[in-house]
Amino acid sequence: MTDGPTFATPGSAKELEEGRALTPKFDADGLVTAVVTDAASGDVLMVAHMNAQALRRTIETGEAWYYSRSRKKLWKKGETSGHVQRVKELRVDCDQDALWLKVEQVGESACHTGRRSCFYRAVPLGKAGTALEFRDADKMFDPKAVYGKS
Amino acid sequence: MTDGPTFATPGSAKELEEGRALTPKFDADGLVTAVVTDAASGDVLMVAHMNAQALRRTIETGEAWYYSRSRKKLWKKGETSGHVQRVKELRVDCDQDALWLKVEQVGESACHTGRRSCFYRAVPLGKAGTALEFRDADKMFDPKAVYGKS
């Protein structure tokens, strides 16, 4: 596994949309958005970001790597918790600035709060300002026990 | 429907993650990421962005509004094509910088290229640089006919 330049510079809109070359359109920070769904249930588990290195490692290893904007570093999902993500399918969107990973989530939990998915609260429609409703919010693990902090 | 200040400033990590107040963590450009899935199939249809105004309109109307980074303007999905998105459920993630919309996609096509989903190409795993594979890439409509350009 090497981490040299991997992806060619994006071409025209037509090449991006209809071509067979993966030429991700990284943003000013060098990142693309990664949407992660559970390959079995289809639920969205989390949204994260990848730089070129994270994307290359994900492709080459079949396990999900991301770039943490807060910690400013490459990270392998599950490196602390053991809850790695095995990528069953990886897709890229029309303009190649977003990726969709269908994963098998080891440990059944993708969220650092211990929930299966990061999306455990619903926003009621109709009136802005209505209280959020917790849904599918059971904790699969205790974050304090896994990460040593709440 | 008004478009004044809608959402309170995000509080502590604990308030963001465990609270019942929607206090989106907009980025430096005033945006959050919106992941859109088909409420019936669970497939990811597209990834877009919302500013506060787009989010408020989405909540109040039950139809999806976004903010276009390229056109630098608020837009209602389907305003040109008629392919609006009826929001069946709206969720927010742990740190409130991403939203998940489960929608009923009118016209069966979310992508401006005419496909059902923007994610119509798979990235083969194992070796970076392998050609993309088209999947579920049938066009539901002719973009030229709908938008007047290819």
Boltz contact constraints between the chains, C-beta under 6 A:
constraints:
  - contact:
      token1: [A, 6]
      token2: [B, 128]
      max_distance: 6.0
  - contact:
      token1: [A, 17]
      token2: [B, 113]
      max_distance: 6.0
  - contact:
      token1: [A, 20]
      token2: [B, 131]
      max_distance: 6.0
  - contact:
      token1: [A, 20]
      token2: [B, 132]
      max_distance: 6.0
  - contact:
      token1: [A, 22]
      token2: [B, 123]
      max_distance: 6.0
  - contact:
      token1: [A, 22]
      token2: [B, 132]
      max_distance: 6.0
  - contact:
      token1: [A, 33]
      token2: [B, 33]
      max_distance: 6.0
  - contact:
      token1: [A, 33]
      token2: [B, 47]
      max_distance: 6.0
  - contact:
      token1: [A, 35]
      token2: [B, 35]
      max_distance: 6.0
  - contact:
      token1: [A, 35]
      token2: [B, 44]
      max_distance: 6.0
  - contact:
      token1: [A, 42]
      token2: [B, 42]
      max_distance: 6.0
  - contact:
      token1: [A, 44]
      token2: [B, 35]
      max_distance: 6.0
  - contact:
      token1: [A, 44]
      token2: [B, 100]
      max_distance: 6.0
  - contact:
      token1: [A, 47]
      token2: [B, 33]
      max_distance: 6.0
  - contact:
      token1: [A, 47]
      token2: [B, 98]
      max_distance: 6.0
  - contact:
      token1: [A, 56]
      token2: [B, 128]
      max_distance: 6.0
  - contact:
      token1: [A, 59]
      token2: [B, 125]
      max_distance: 6.0
  - contact:
      token1: [A, 59]
      token2: [B, 128]
      max_distance: 6.0
  - contact:
      token1: [A, 62]
      token2: [B, 125]
      max_distance: 6.0
  - contact:
      token1: [A, 90]
      token2: [B, 123]
      max_distance: 6.0
  - contact:
      token1: [A, 91]
      token2: [B, 119]
      max_distance: 6.0
  - contact:
      token1: [A, 91]
      token2: [B, 122]
      max_distance: 6.0
  - contact:
      token1: [A, 92]
      token2: [B, 121]
      max_distance: 6.0
  - contact:
      token1: [A, 92]
      token2: [B, 123]
      max_distance: 6.0
  - contact:
      token1: [A, 93]
      token2: [B, 118]
      max_distance: 6.0
  - contact:
      token1: [A, 93]
      token2: [B, 119]
      max_distance: 6.0
  - contact:
      token1: [A, 94]
      token2: [B, 111]
      max_distance: 6.0
  - contact:
      token1: [A, 94]
      token2: [B, 113]
      max_distance: 6.0
  - contact:
      token1: [A, 94]
      token2: [B, 118]
      max_distance: 6.0
  - contact:
      token1: [A, 98]
      token2: [B, 47]
      max_distance: 6.0
  - contact:
      token1: [A, 100]
      token2: [B, 44]
      max_distance: 6.0
  - contact:
      token1: [A, 100]
      token2: [B, 119]
      max_distance: 6.0
  - contact:
      token1: [A, 111]
      token2: [B, 94]
      max_distance: 6.0
  - contact:
      token1: [A, 113]
      token2: [B, 17]
      max_distance: 6.0
  - contact:
      token1: [A, 113]
      token2: [B, 94]
      max_distance: 6.0
  - contact:
      token1: [A, 118]
      token2: [B, 93]
      max_distance: 6.0
  - contact:
      token1: [A, 118]
      token2: [B, 94]
      max_distance: 6.0
  - contact:
      token1: [A, 119]
      token2: [B, 91]
      max_distance: 6.0
  - contact:
      token1: [A, 119]
      token2: [B, 93]
      max_distance: 6.0
  - contact:
      token1: [A, 119]
      token2: [B, 100]
      max_distance: 6.0
  - contact:
      token1: [A, 121]
      token2: [B, 92]
      max_distance: 6.0
  - contact:
      token1: [A, 122]
      token2: [B, 91]
      max_distance: 6.0
  - contact:
      token1: [A, 123]
      token2: [B, 22]
      max_distance: 6.0
  - contact:
      token1: [A, 123]
      token2: [B, 90]
      max_distance: 6.0
  - contact:
      token1: [A, 123]
      token2: [B, 92]
      max_distance: 6.0
  - contact:
      token1: [A, 125]
      token2: [B, 59]
      max_distance: 6.0
  - contact:
      token1: [A, 125]
      token2: [B, 62]
      max_distance: 6.0
  - contact:
      token1: [A, 128]
      token2: [B, 6]
      max_distance: 6.0
  - contact:
      token1: [A, 128]
      token2: [B, 56]
      max_distance: 6.0
  - contact:
      token1: [A, 128]
      token2: [B, 59]
      max_distance: 6.0
  - contact:
      token1: [A, 131]
      token2: [B, 20]
      max_distance: 6.0
  - contact:
      token1: [A, 132]
      token2: [B, 20]
      max_distance: 6.0
  - contact:
      token1: [A, 132]
      token2: [B, 22]
      max_distance: 6.0
